[in-house]
Every structure is written in structure tokens, then in C-alpha cells.
Amino acid sequence: MTVSPWRPSRLTRAQQEERRLAAQPALNDPSRTTLDLAQQFGVAEVTIRAWRARLRRDGEEALRASRATGRPERLTAAQQDEIGAILDGDPRAQGFDT
């Protein structure tokens, strides 16, 4: 019985970066096919082509993780502190019975 290696369904940003950086030497090898690399690193062939293009255009730094900005905060730090104090306080002070 052959057991395939376990791979998580989702990788963290750090794990994704680690995989891209681990793939870099192989991406620079012109004798390696996109299909071969895609199977080795568990990604689609289009991903390998995109990584190779990024490497050619911007070098190794292009494979490093970018900062995840997310949605901008709408509350100021003071407003966040005020809400935190309310949540940490006594609910009766906000008009609740318990």
C-alpha cells in the first residue's frame, strides 16, 4: 500500500514563502519543466510560470512574502481602547440586567 505525503489544505503565509524560496534553485534550472516543478511543489503549472516570471523581472526578493495589509481600520486607537474598556467593564453600567 502506497501512502501519499500529507499536505495541509491551506498553508500559512510563512509556509507559502518558504515553499517559494525552496523552489528558487529549481526555478532557475532551465532543464526542469513546469509540470515537473508543479508536481514537486504542489502547485499549478501557471503558478510555476508566474514564479519564474517574477524571478526574471525582480530577482529573489519577488518570491518573498509581501505585507498583508487587509482592510483599513475605521476606529482610532482611542476608540478601540474605549470599546475595550466597555467590554471589560460591568455590563450593568451599560444598562444590562446581568
C-alpha positions in Angstrom: 0.0 0.0 0.0 1.4 3.4 -1.0 0.6 6.4 1.1 0.9 9.8 -0.4 2.5 12.5 1.7 0.1 14.6 3.8 -0.3 18.1 2.7 -2.4 20.7 4.5 -5.3 22.2 2.6 -4.1 25.7 3.5 -0.6 27.0 4.1 0.2 30.0 6.2 1.8 33.0 4.6 5.2 31.9 6.1 4.8 28.4 4.7 3.9 29.7 1.3 7.0 31.9 1.3 9.2 29.0 2.5 7.9 26.9 -0.4 8.6 29.7 -3.0 12.1 30.2 -1.6 12.8 26.5 -1.6 11.7 26.3 -5.2 14.0 29.1 -6.3 17.1 27.0 -7.3 14.8 24.6 -9.3 13.0 27.5 -11.0 16.4 28.8 -12.3 17.2 25.4 -13.8 16.1 25.6 -17.5 16.1 21.8 -17.8 13.2 21.5 -15.3 9.7 21.5 -16.8 6.8 23.5 -15.3 4.9 20.2 -14.9 7.7 18.6 -13.0 8.1 21.6 -10.7 4.4 21.9 -10.2 4.2 18.3 -9.1 7.2 18.6 -6.8 6.0 21.8 -5.0 2.3 21.0 -5.1 1.1 24.0 -7.1 -0.4 24.5 -10.6 1.8 24.9 -13.6 0.5 28.5 -14.1 1.9 29.2 -10.6 5.4 28.0 -11.6 5.3 30.2 -14.7 4.3 33.2 -12.6 7.1 32.5 -10.1 9.6 32.2 -12.9 8.4 35.5 -14.5 8.7 37.2 -11.1 12.2 35.9 -10.6 13.3 37.1 -14.1 11.7 40.5 -13.5 12.5 41.3 -9.8 15.0 38.7 -8.6 14.8 36.6 -5.4 13.1 39.3 -3.4 10.0 38.8 -5.7 9.4 35.4 -4.1 9.4 36.8 -0.5 6.0 37.3 1.1 4.5 40.7 0.8 2.9 42.5 3.7 -0.8 41.6 4.1 -2.5 45.0 4.6 -6.1 43.9 5.0 -8.9 46.3 5.3 -8.0 49.7 6.8 -9.2 50.3 10.4 -12.1 52.6 10.8 -11.7 53.2 14.5 -8.9 55.3 16.0 -6.8 53.7 18.7 -8.6 55.8 21.3 -12.0 54.5 20.1 -10.7 50.9 20.2 -9.5 51.4 23.8 -12.9 52.9 24.8 -14.7 49.8 23.4 -12.2 47.5 25.1 -12.9 49.3 28.4 -16.7 48.9 27.9 -16.4 45.2 27.1 -14.1 44.6 30.1 -16.4 46.6 32.4 -19.6 45.7 34.3 -22.5 45.0 31.9 -24.9 46.7 34.3 -23.1 50.0 33.7 -24.3 49.7 30.1 -27.9 49.0 31.1 -27.9 45.2 31.1 -29.5 43.3 34.0 -26.7 40.7 34.3 
